[in-house]
Amino acid sequence: MSFIGRLHGRYVHRGRVRVLCDALSELLPDRASVLDVGCGDGLLSGLIVQQRRDVKISGIDVLVRDDTSIPVSEFDGTTIPFPDKSFDIVMFVDVLHHTVDPTVLLKEASRVAVKGVVIKDHLREGFLANTTLRFMDFIGNAPHGVVLPYNYWTHEKWNQAFNSLRLTVESWNSNLHLYPTPASWLFDRSLHFLACLCPE
């Protein structure tokens, strides 16, 4: 792993996970059943469960790792392998920009979720946004063999997708403060969002 990759893992990744854990924990309804799509090792969801003992989280991923923090099942990356209305919440954390067309999984999520869909992803907004996001994506994911289509959407394009699937934005936060200073000056800006969507 490169020096930058080791630096990211040691000083950035852990703090980012803690911030996301707190933010996501606040969004989940009481006693919710949650499906974490593209959960990886399940570390983030495992921390959420420690913080929110009333919540139950299962995960799915295209590659199931040997040691995961939550129960994880394999899926094909396109079809969520559960019946309609199987979970209260379906959650995507930095997953949809790794797909060719995020609306495919969003449509599946709206089918499987009863109460809503929670998304943490990127925004291609502002100066050098695409270049910055590509750099972040490469450093954080390339060493793990994650597919990198670099498919970042603008706020307008996300809204078009939500509207086409009849998903209403209940909350939207693009000031997540995921990175420590001075990294935040470059990597926070308005490049990230956390949204809670409800079916109409």
C-alpha positions as MATLAB code, in Angstrom:
seq = 'MSFIGRLHGRYVHRGRVRVLCDALSELLPDRASVLDVGCGDGLLSGLIVQQRRDVKISGIDVLVRDDTSIPVSEFDGTTIPFPDKSFDIVMFVDVLHHTVDPTVLLKEASRVAVKGVVIKDHLREGFLANTTLRFMDFIGNAPHGVVLPYNYWTHEKWNQAFNSLRLTVESWNSNLHLYPTPASWLFDRSLHFLACLCPE';
ca = [
       0.000    0.000    0.000;
       1.261    3.504   -0.814;
       2.287    6.044    1.816;
      -0.839    8.093    1.049;
      -2.969    4.969    1.374;
      -1.467    4.150    4.781;
      -1.960    7.743    5.896;
      -5.591    7.616    4.773;
      -6.219    4.377    6.632;
      -4.618    5.526    9.855;
      -5.776    9.139   10.176;
      -8.729    9.670    7.851;
     -10.729    6.466    7.603;
     -11.285    5.936   11.332;
     -12.464    9.494   11.980;
     -14.703    9.398    8.919;
     -16.345    6.178   10.135;
     -17.025    7.709   13.555;
     -18.656   10.803   12.015;
     -20.812    8.682    9.709;
     -21.785    6.375   12.571;
     -23.145    9.314   14.571;
     -24.935   10.857   11.594;
     -26.529    7.609   10.426;
     -27.529    6.585   13.948;
     -29.601    9.764   14.236;
     -31.458    9.052   10.989;
     -32.578    5.480   11.679;
     -36.079    5.030   13.117;
     -36.616    3.326   16.471;
     -36.299   -0.476   16.355;
     -35.628   -0.361   12.618;
     -34.597   -3.343   10.548;
     -31.905   -2.128    8.141;
     -30.273   -3.586    5.050;
     -26.787   -2.210    4.368;
     -26.156   -2.651    0.634;
     -22.481   -2.900   -0.304;
     -21.492   -3.107    3.346;
     -17.961   -4.464    2.883;
     -16.668   -5.678    6.233;
     -19.711   -4.211    7.989;
     -17.547   -2.109   10.313;
     -19.718    0.993   10.046;
     -22.964   -0.900   10.592;
     -21.403   -2.799   13.479;
     -20.589    0.500   15.174;
     -24.107    1.776   14.544;
     -25.560   -1.324   16.231;
     -23.316   -0.716   19.243;
     -24.641    2.834   19.455;
     -28.250    1.971   18.615;
     -29.015   -1.294   20.416;
     -32.629   -1.165   19.212;
     -31.624   -1.388   15.545;
     -30.945   -4.614   13.633;
     -28.682   -4.417   10.556;
     -27.908   -7.060    7.940;
     -25.685   -6.575    4.931;
     -25.240   -7.680    1.338;
     -22.190   -7.351   -0.875;
     -20.874   -8.706   -4.152;
     -17.875  -10.071   -2.267;
     -18.505  -11.538    1.187;
     -15.447  -11.261    3.389;
     -14.372  -13.904    5.889;
     -14.692  -11.669    8.948;
     -17.597   -9.211    9.085;
     -19.087   -7.125   11.889;
     -22.682   -7.901   10.824;
     -24.325  -10.842    9.016;
     -23.557  -10.462    5.283;
     -25.059  -12.281    2.279;
     -23.805  -12.298   -1.286;
     -25.684  -10.569   -4.110;
     -25.101   -9.864   -7.793;
     -24.737   -6.094   -7.469;
     -28.007   -5.424   -9.278;
     -30.917   -7.283   -7.685;
     -31.467   -7.121   -3.935;
     -32.221  -10.751   -2.970;
     -35.156  -10.069   -0.646;
     -38.923   -9.838   -1.145;
     -40.830   -6.557   -1.282;
     -41.026   -4.614    1.985;
     -38.497   -6.839    3.776;
     -36.729   -4.070    5.730;
     -37.719   -0.770    7.284;
     -34.664    0.996    5.825;
     -32.266    0.252    2.982;
     -28.914    1.996    3.359;
     -26.179    2.821    0.823;
     -22.918    4.276    2.105;
     -20.601    5.354   -0.733;
     -21.910    2.554   -2.939;
     -24.039    4.048   -5.691;
     -21.230    5.930   -7.431;
     -19.567    2.541   -7.950;
     -22.442    1.453  -10.198;
     -22.983    2.228  -13.869;
     -26.550    3.376  -13.159;
     -27.464    4.139   -9.519;
     -31.182    4.186  -10.368;
     -31.116    0.384  -10.772;
     -30.229   -0.189   -7.120;
     -32.325    2.752   -5.958;
     -35.364    1.168   -7.597;
     -34.572   -2.111   -5.857;
     -34.159   -0.295   -2.544;
     -37.530    1.416   -2.869;
     -39.066   -2.007   -3.517;
     -37.486   -3.631   -0.467;
     -37.812   -0.733    2.021;
     -40.949    0.007    4.026;
     -40.014    3.338    5.579;
     -37.230    4.737    3.449;
     -33.795    4.760    1.883;
     -30.710    6.347    3.443;
     -27.869    7.383    1.137;
     -24.365    8.691    1.783;
     -22.688    9.511   -1.507;
     -20.836   12.167   -3.483;
     -21.757   15.370   -5.281;
     -19.972   16.546   -8.400;
     -20.309   20.218   -7.496;
     -17.727   22.993   -7.417;
     -14.165   23.616   -8.528;
     -12.246   20.463   -9.546;
     -14.949   18.300   -7.968;
     -14.568   15.423  -10.401;
     -10.773   15.349  -10.088;
     -10.902   15.498   -6.295;
     -13.509   12.748   -6.053;
     -11.549   10.492   -8.404;
      -8.448   10.932   -6.258;
     -10.362   10.170   -3.050;
     -12.023    7.152   -4.617;
      -8.747    5.741   -5.895;
      -6.891    6.141   -2.595;
      -9.743    4.676   -0.541;
     -10.829    1.835   -2.816;
      -8.289    0.783   -5.444;
      -6.166   -1.204   -2.940;
      -9.248   -3.321   -2.136;
     -10.081   -4.162   -5.746;
     -13.296   -2.121   -5.753;
     -14.718   -1.293   -9.199;
     -14.152    2.399   -9.952;
     -16.450    3.752  -12.695;
     -16.120    7.261  -11.163;
     -19.827    7.864  -11.683;
     -20.411   11.051   -9.687;
     -23.685   12.930  -10.046;
     -24.652   16.539   -9.541;
     -27.328   17.512   -7.047;
     -29.714   18.068   -9.936;
     -29.137   14.593  -11.354;
     -29.680   12.956   -7.958;
     -32.974   14.834   -7.632;
     -34.050   13.727  -11.101;
     -33.407   10.110  -10.129;
     -35.311   10.467   -6.849;
     -38.266   12.056   -8.617;
     -38.357    9.363  -11.296;
     -38.595    6.710   -8.567;
     -41.131    8.715   -6.535;
     -38.771    9.071   -3.588;
     -39.195   12.228   -1.510;
     -36.170   13.832    0.158;
     -37.019   14.011    3.858;
     -33.594   15.286    4.927;
     -30.422   16.367    3.132;
     -27.068   17.237    4.668;
     -24.052   18.241    2.585;
     -21.984   19.553    5.520;
     -20.807   16.310    7.070;
     -17.311   17.372    8.256;
     -15.790   13.989    7.488;
     -12.142   15.052    7.393;
      -9.800   16.723    9.868;
      -8.274   20.115    9.122;
      -6.466   20.827    6.807;
      -7.718   17.858    4.718;
     -11.252   19.191    5.139;
     -10.417   22.279    3.076;
      -9.927   20.094    0.021;
     -11.984   16.955    0.629;
     -15.083   18.173    2.488;
     -16.411   21.271    0.739;
     -19.780   20.181   -0.730;
     -18.559   16.917   -2.215;
     -20.598   14.679    0.086;
     -24.216   14.310    1.112;
     -26.315   12.257    3.469;
     -29.968   11.966    2.524;
     -33.024   10.229    3.915;
     -35.667    9.432    1.294;
     -39.229    8.295    1.798;
     -41.468    6.533   -0.714;
     -44.473    8.586   -1.810;
];
